[in-house]
């Protein structure tokens, strides 16, 4: 990382006020990644709900409104592709970002044919996550006038 801690903190917190009252659902089975993503999003000012698999995430999504869903591709019980399809069937305007460490070429081929709004490849930098989340939320607002909810 070529940035100082101060620069990183300023970069992350610069748009924190925009995140107020935005809810993000994170579906990730790796507890370490789950904690890191939670910390980053919480620091940015988002309200974050965590799920360890697709079924858990879908239950949370059906019970609560979310402005954005971040999902791992490979999870037990229900994977990220299946979760994305279920979410888009129920709430087509809710952006879904796929987080994966999978082969880029294979993932991009699948994404071209599927309902995923964006992809972020692991390992990712804090700034990459911030840009991806803000971009997904901003594009939904432009297209629909407001962020979709579950």
N, C-alpha and C positions, 0 to 999 in steps of 0.2 A: 504494500500500500504506500503510495507516494504522498498521501495526505496526512496532516497532523490530526490529532484527536479533536482539536478545536474546530478545524475545517469540517471534519466529518459531522460533529455535533451540530454545527451551524447548518450544514447541508440537510441533515435529517429534520431538524426542528424548524426549518424555514417555512414549511407548509403545514406545520402541525395544526394550526388554527383551522385550516380547511377540512381537517379530518374529523373535527368534533361531530359527534352523533353518527358517524359512519360505522357500520358494523361489518366485520369481516369474519368469515368462517374459514378456518384452516384445517384441512384434512391431511394429516401426515402421521405415518406410523413410527417413524424414527423420533424418539423422545428428544434427542439432542437437537435435531433440526427443528422440531416443533417448538422447543423452548427459545431457540434463537429467533425464529420467525415471529413468535409471540412477542418477545422483547422488542424487536425492531418496530413492529406495528403498534404496539402499546406506546413506545417512545414517540412515535409519529402522531399519536393522539387518537388512534382508532380503538374501538371496542372490539375485542377479539374473543371468539369462541373456538375451542379446540376439539378435534375429533381424531381418533386413532385409526379409523378405517372408514370406508365409504358408507357403510350402513349407519354407523354412528353419526356421520356427517349428514346424511340424508334425513335422519330423524330430527336432528337439530334444525336443519333447513326448513323442514315442513312445519316445525313448531314456532319458528322465529323468523322475522324479516332480516335479510342480509343484503348489503349493498354489493358485496363481492365475495367470491369463493376462490380460495387458493387450494389446489389439491395436488397431492403427490400422484404420480402415475401408477406406481406399483405399491399396492397396499393389500393386506389380507381381507378376506370376506367379500369386499367389493372394491374394485380398482378405480382409479381416477377417470378412466374413459366411461365406465358404467355410471359413475356418480354424475359426471358431466351431462350425459344423456338424460338422466332422471331429472336433474335440475332444469335443464333447458326445456324439457317437456312441460314442466310445471310453471316455469318463469323464464321465458325466452330472453328477456331483457337483462337478466342478472348476468354480469360478466363472470366468466370462469377462467382462471389462470392455472395452467398446468405447470407444476414444478417437477422436474425430472433430471435424473443423471443418465438417462438413456441415450442411445446413439442418436445424434442430431438428425441425420438423414432419415432414419426410420421414423422418428417422432414427427418431423416436418411432413412426411408423406401422409401419415395418419391425420395430422392436424388439418391438412388441406381438404380432407373429406369429412371432417367432423365439426362439432359445435364449439370447440375450444376457442376462446377469444384471444388468448395470448399464451406464450410459453416462456418460462424462465428455466435455464439449465443450471443444474447444480454442478459444482459449487458456484454460488453467485455472491457478488459483493453487495454490501448494504445499499449502495447507490443504485445498483441494478434492480433490487427489490423495490426500492422507493419509486423509481421511474416506471416500473412495470405496473405497480399498484395504482399510482396516480394516473398513468395513461389509460388503464382499463376503466377507471372511474370517470375520467374526463370524456372518453369516447362515448360512454353510455349516456352521460349527461347531454352531449351534443346531439346524439341520435334521437333521444327520447325526451329531452327536456328535463328529466330527472332520473335518478338512479333507480333501476328496477329492484324490487324486493321480492322475497320468497313468499 
